[in-house]
Amino acid sequence: MREMQRRLPSIKSSQEILDKAFKRAKEISRKRFFERDRIKRARIASQAKIQAFTDTIITELDKYVKNFPTIDKLSGFHKEMLRIKVGIDELRKALGAVSWAERMCKKIRRETLRKLKYTTDTNAMATLRKRLYGRVSSIVNQIEPHLKIIKEACSFMETLPYIENISTIVIAGYPNVGKSSLLRLLSRAKPEIASYPFTTKEIHVGHMEKDERHVRERYQIIDTPGLLDRPLEKRNKIELQAIAALKHLADLIIFILDPTETCGYRLEEQMNLLRSIKKEFSNTPIIIVENKSDLMKRKSPYMKISCKTGEGVEKLKEKIFETLSS
């Protein structure tokens, strides 16, 4: 994933691509061509301008397509995240449009150079060159919406966390129940914590280690954006990221409840979400914990922890190791 992120192209707008291409063509105008025959000299100059202009555009577009990772080779998680953010069909269409534009530029250049070869009038040469500039510019401007989609996809993929192929714990629950705080306590990750709903807008990754009998095991912990108790089709993009993490990454789910309801949501709503998660991810083990034990401890079969005081966190770690080992 890191290598893929390093190779992601930096996408320019259609206007930036054209500005760069015209600048290259203008640089050719300053060159002197040592050919005595005036017609031949004009033809060589026109060919050089056309070549510089189109080469700049073709190289740029080719880079966007070749350096973008093959969608079908992405992991299920990263593919799902792209689907949520920009849409896989839209992304495929955008990459296809850029490939089409590259082919059309090559075709127009080939046709123009062929005509230029047999042109003996300098005004006609200038007309052919300007016509090429116009046709190619029109094509590049035409793919501007597609360039925006690819740029959005690249920017998004650069922000995605590096996911290792190791045992993974996903922390889930309603907003503001203490997921980020628990991640901070369990791992070396230090996400920013705030006291209002929907503080986590993206997925954070941390790690914890178990060192037993000189055998060290490393686990990955993922803090997901808050989920709400509503049908999948009504969930927003932030919530769908959490679903993607649960679906593709979780070897173990830690579901956090806030019995104090200071998170802003009733316990009944939280329990409904828990039942939904249990049903949807029936093959994944779930550890249910009640946070904020420093404020309230109720009679229930669930583990009690306090992310504020650290109470119960060591016992939770032991339960995590025990569950993943079995």
C-alpha positions as CSV (number, residue, x, y, z in Angstrom):
1,M,0.0,0.0,0.0
2,R,2.8,2.5,0.9
3,E,4.6,1.8,-2.4
4,M,1.3,2.3,-4.3
5,Q,0.7,5.6,-2.4
6,R,4.2,6.8,-3.4
7,R,3.4,6.1,-7.1
8,L,0.1,7.9,-7.2
9,P,0.2,10.6,-9.9
10,S,-0.2,14.3,-9.1
11,I,-3.2,15.2,-11.3
12,K,-3.3,18.6,-13.1
13,S,-6.4,20.3,-14.3
14,S,-7.1,20.5,-18.1
15,Q,-6.0,24.1,-18.1
16,E,-2.8,23.4,-16.3
17,I,-2.0,20.6,-18.8
18,L,-2.6,22.9,-21.8
19,D,-0.7,25.8,-20.2
20,K,2.3,23.5,-19.8
21,A,1.9,22.2,-23.4
22,F,1.7,25.7,-24.9
23,K,4.7,26.8,-22.9
24,R,6.7,23.9,-24.4
25,A,5.6,24.8,-27.9
26,K,6.5,28.5,-27.3
27,E,10.0,27.4,-26.2
28,I,10.5,25.8,-29.6
29,S,9.7,29.1,-31.3
30,R,12.8,30.6,-29.8
31,K,15.0,27.9,-31.3
32,R,16.9,28.6,-34.6
33,F,16.6,25.9,-37.3
34,F,19.7,25.8,-39.6
35,E,18.0,24.9,-42.9
36,R,18.6,27.2,-45.9
37,D,15.4,26.3,-47.6
38,R,12.7,28.6,-46.2
39,I,9.8,26.1,-46.7
40,K,11.7,23.2,-45.2
41,R,12.8,25.4,-42.3
42,A,9.1,26.4,-41.7
43,R,8.0,22.7,-41.9
44,I,10.7,21.6,-39.4
45,A,9.7,24.4,-37.0
46,S,6.0,23.5,-37.2
47,Q,6.7,19.8,-36.7
48,A,8.8,20.6,-33.7
49,K,6.1,22.8,-32.1
50,I,3.4,20.1,-32.8
51,Q,5.6,17.4,-31.3
52,A,6.5,19.4,-28.2
53,F,2.8,20.4,-27.6
54,T,1.4,16.9,-28.0
55,D,4.2,15.1,-26.3
56,T,3.6,17.2,-23.2
57,I,-0.1,16.3,-23.1
58,I,0.3,12.6,-24.0
59,T,3.1,12.1,-21.4
60,E,0.9,13.7,-18.8
61,L,-2.2,11.7,-19.6
62,D,-0.3,8.5,-19.9
63,K,1.2,9.0,-16.5
64,Y,-2.2,9.3,-14.9
65,V,-3.4,6.0,-16.3
66,K,-0.3,4.0,-15.8
67,N,0.6,5.2,-12.3
68,F,-2.9,4.7,-11.0
69,P,-3.2,1.3,-9.3
70,T,-5.2,-1.4,-11.0
71,I,-8.6,-1.3,-9.3
72,D,-9.2,-5.0,-9.4
73,K,-5.8,-5.7,-7.7
74,L,-6.7,-3.5,-4.7
75,S,-7.5,-5.1,-1.4
76,G,-11.2,-5.5,-0.6
77,F,-11.0,-2.8,2.0
78,H,-9.3,-0.2,-0.2
79,K,-11.6,-1.0,-3.1
80,E,-14.6,-0.6,-0.8
81,M,-13.3,2.7,0.5
82,L,-12.9,4.0,-3.1
83,R,-16.4,2.9,-3.9
84,I,-17.7,4.9,-0.9
85,K,-15.7,8.0,-1.7
86,V,-15.8,8.4,-5.5
87,G,-17.5,5.3,-6.9
88,I,-15.7,2.5,-8.7
89,D,-17.8,2.8,-12.0
90,E,-17.2,6.5,-12.1
91,L,-13.5,6.0,-11.5
92,R,-13.2,3.3,-14.3
93,K,-15.1,5.7,-16.6
94,A,-12.7,8.6,-15.8
95,L,-9.6,6.5,-16.4
96,G,-11.1,5.3,-19.6
97,A,-11.8,8.9,-20.7
98,V,-8.2,9.9,-20.1
99,S,-7.0,6.9,-22.1
100,W,-9.4,7.9,-24.9
101,A,-8.1,11.5,-24.9
102,E,-4.5,10.2,-25.1
103,R,-5.3,8.0,-28.1
104,M,-7.1,10.9,-29.8
105,C,-4.2,13.3,-29.3
106,K,-1.9,10.7,-31.0
107,K,-4.3,10.3,-33.9
108,I,-4.7,14.0,-34.5
109,R,-0.9,14.5,-34.3
110,R,-0.3,11.6,-36.8
111,E,-2.9,13.0,-39.3
112,T,-1.5,16.6,-39.0
113,L,2.1,15.6,-39.4
114,R,1.1,13.5,-42.5
115,K,-0.5,16.6,-44.1
116,L,2.3,18.9,-43.0
117,K,4.8,16.7,-44.9
118,Y,3.2,17.6,-48.2
119,T,2.4,21.2,-47.5
120,T,4.6,23.8,-49.3
121,D,2.8,27.0,-48.1
122,T,3.9,28.5,-44.8
123,N,0.4,30.0,-44.1
124,A,-1.1,26.5,-44.6
125,M,1.5,25.1,-42.2
126,A,0.5,27.6,-39.5
127,T,-3.2,26.8,-40.2
128,L,-2.6,23.1,-39.7
129,R,-0.7,23.7,-36.5
130,K,-3.4,26.0,-35.0
131,R,-6.1,23.6,-36.0
132,L,-4.3,20.8,-34.1
133,Y,-3.9,23.1,-31.1
134,G,-7.7,23.8,-31.2
135,R,-8.8,20.1,-31.6
136,V,-6.4,18.8,-28.9
137,S,-7.3,21.6,-26.5
138,S,-11.0,20.7,-27.0
139,I,-10.4,17.1,-26.2
140,V,-8.3,17.9,-23.1
141,N,-11.0,20.4,-21.8
142,Q,-13.6,17.7,-22.5
143,I,-12.0,15.3,-19.9
144,E,-11.8,18.0,-17.1
145,P,-14.7,16.3,-15.0
146,H,-12.9,13.0,-15.3
147,L,-9.6,14.5,-14.2
148,K,-11.3,15.9,-11.1
149,I,-12.6,12.4,-10.2
150,I,-9.1,10.8,-10.6
151,K,-7.6,13.7,-8.6
152,E,-10.2,13.1,-5.8
153,A,-9.4,9.4,-5.8
154,C,-5.7,10.0,-5.6
155,S,-6.0,12.5,-2.8
156,F,-8.3,10.1,-0.9
157,M,-6.0,7.1,-1.4
158,E,-3.0,9.2,-0.1
159,T,-4.9,9.7,3.2
160,L,-5.9,6.0,3.7
161,P,-4.0,4.3,6.5
162,Y,-1.4,1.6,5.9
163,I,-3.2,-1.7,6.8
164,E,-1.0,-4.6,7.7
165,N,-1.9,-8.2,7.0
166,I,-2.0,-9.1,10.7
167,S,-4.8,-9.9,13.3
168,T,-7.0,-6.9,13.4
169,I,-9.3,-5.5,16.1
170,V,-12.0,-3.0,15.0
171,I,-13.6,-0.7,17.6
172,A,-17.2,0.1,16.9
173,G,-20.2,1.8,18.5
174,Y,-22.2,5.0,18.5
175,P,-20.5,8.4,18.2
176,N,-18.8,9.8,21.3
177,V,-18.9,6.6,23.3
178,G,-15.1,6.5,23.7
179,K,-13.7,4.6,20.7
180,S,-10.8,7.0,20.0
181,S,-10.0,7.1,23.7
182,L,-9.9,3.3,23.9
183,L,-7.6,3.2,20.9
184,R,-5.3,5.6,22.6
185,L,-5.2,3.4,25.8
186,L,-4.7,0.1,23.9
187,S,-2.1,1.2,21.5
188,R,0.6,3.7,20.7
189,A,-1.7,5.7,18.4
190,K,-2.6,9.2,19.7
191,P,-5.7,10.4,17.9
192,E,-7.1,13.8,18.8
193,I,-10.0,13.4,21.2
194,A,-13.0,15.8,21.3
195,S,-16.2,15.7,23.3
196,Y,-18.9,16.0,20.6
197,P,-20.5,13.5,18.2
198,F,-18.9,12.5,14.9
199,T,-15.4,13.6,16.1
200,T,-13.8,10.8,14.2
201,K,-14.2,11.6,10.5
202,E,-11.8,8.9,9.3
203,I,-10.3,5.6,10.3
204,H,-7.3,5.6,12.7
205,V,-4.9,2.7,13.1
206,G,-2.8,1.7,16.1
207,H,-0.9,-1.3,17.3
208,M,-0.6,-3.4,20.4
209,E,1.8,-6.2,21.2
210,K,1.7,-9.4,23.3
211,D,5.0,-10.6,24.6
212,E,4.7,-14.1,26.1
213,R,7.4,-16.7,26.6
214,H,9.8,-14.7,24.4
215,V,7.2,-14.8,21.5
216,R,6.0,-11.4,20.4
217,E,2.7,-11.0,18.6
218,R,1.6,-7.8,17.0
219,Y,-2.0,-6.8,16.6
220,Q,-3.6,-4.0,14.6
221,I,-6.4,-1.8,16.2
222,I,-8.7,0.3,14.1
223,D,-11.0,3.0,15.4
224,T,-13.9,3.6,13.1
225,P,-16.2,6.6,12.7
226,G,-19.4,6.4,14.8
227,L,-22.3,4.2,13.5
228,L,-25.9,5.0,14.0
229,D,-28.8,2.6,14.3
230,R,-30.3,2.9,10.8
231,P,-30.5,0.9,7.6
232,L,-27.3,0.6,5.5
233,E,-28.8,2.6,2.6
234,K,-29.4,5.6,4.9
235,R,-25.9,5.7,6.3
236,N,-23.6,8.5,5.2
237,K,-20.1,8.1,3.8
238,I,-18.5,8.4,7.2
239,E,-20.6,5.5,8.6
240,L,-20.0,3.4,5.5
241,Q,-16.2,3.6,6.2
242,A,-16.8,1.9,9.5
243,I,-18.9,-0.8,7.8
244,A,-16.0,-1.3,5.3
245,A,-13.5,-1.8,8.2
246,L,-15.8,-4.3,10.0
247,K,-16.5,-6.2,6.8
248,H,-13.0,-6.5,5.3
249,L,-10.6,-6.2,8.3
250,A,-12.1,-7.3,11.6
251,D,-10.8,-10.5,13.2
252,L,-12.3,-9.2,16.4
253,I,-14.9,-6.4,17.1
254,I,-14.9,-4.5,20.3
255,F,-18.3,-2.9,20.7
256,I,-18.5,0.0,23.1
257,L,-21.7,0.9,25.0
258,D,-22.2,4.1,27.0
259,P,-24.8,3.3,29.7
260,T,-24.6,6.9,31.0
261,E,-26.1,8.1,27.7
262,T,-23.8,11.2,28.0
263,C,-22.8,10.4,24.4
264,G,-26.2,11.8,23.4
265,Y,-27.8,8.5,22.4
266,R,-30.2,6.3,24.4
267,L,-29.0,2.9,25.6
268,E,-31.9,1.3,23.7
269,E,-30.6,2.8,20.4
270,Q,-27.1,1.5,21.2
271,M,-28.4,-2.0,21.9
272,N,-30.3,-2.0,18.6
273,L,-27.1,-1.2,16.8
274,L,-25.3,-4.0,18.7
275,R,-28.0,-6.5,17.6
276,S,-27.6,-5.3,14.0
277,I,-23.8,-5.7,14.2
278,K,-24.1,-9.2,15.7
279,K,-26.5,-10.2,12.9
280,E,-24.4,-8.6,10.1
281,F,-21.1,-10.0,11.3
282,S,-22.1,-13.2,12.9
283,N,-18.9,-15.0,12.0
284,T,-16.7,-12.4,13.8
285,P,-16.2,-12.6,17.6
286,I,-17.4,-9.6,19.5
287,I,-16.3,-8.3,22.9
288,I,-18.9,-5.9,24.4
289,V,-17.7,-3.4,26.9
290,E,-19.5,-0.6,28.8
291,N,-17.4,2.6,29.0
292,K,-17.6,5.4,31.6
293,S,-17.6,3.0,34.6
294,D,-16.3,6.0,36.6
295,L,-19.7,7.5,36.2
296,M,-22.0,4.5,36.3
297,K,-21.8,0.7,36.8
298,R,-25.0,-1.1,36.0
299,K,-25.8,-4.8,36.4
300,S,-25.1,-6.4,33.0
301,P,-23.0,-9.3,31.6
302,Y,-20.6,-6.9,29.8
303,M,-17.1,-5.8,30.8
304,K,-16.9,-2.5,32.6
305,I,-14.1,0.0,31.6
306,S,-13.3,3.6,32.0
307,C,-11.3,5.3,29.3
308,K,-10.9,8.3,31.6
309,T,-9.3,6.4,34.6
310,G,-8.1,3.3,32.8
311,E,-10.2,1.0,35.0
312,G,-10.7,-2.4,33.4
313,V,-8.5,-1.8,30.4
314,E,-5.8,-4.4,31.4
315,K,-8.6,-7.0,31.8
316,L,-9.9,-6.0,28.4
317,K,-6.4,-6.5,26.9
318,E,-6.2,-10.0,28.4
319,K,-9.7,-10.8,26.9
320,I,-8.5,-9.6,23.5
321,F,-5.4,-11.8,23.6
322,E,-7.4,-14.8,24.8
323,T,-10.1,-14.3,22.1
324,L,-7.6,-13.9,19.2
325,S,-5.5,-16.8,20.4
326,S,-8.5,-19.1,20.4
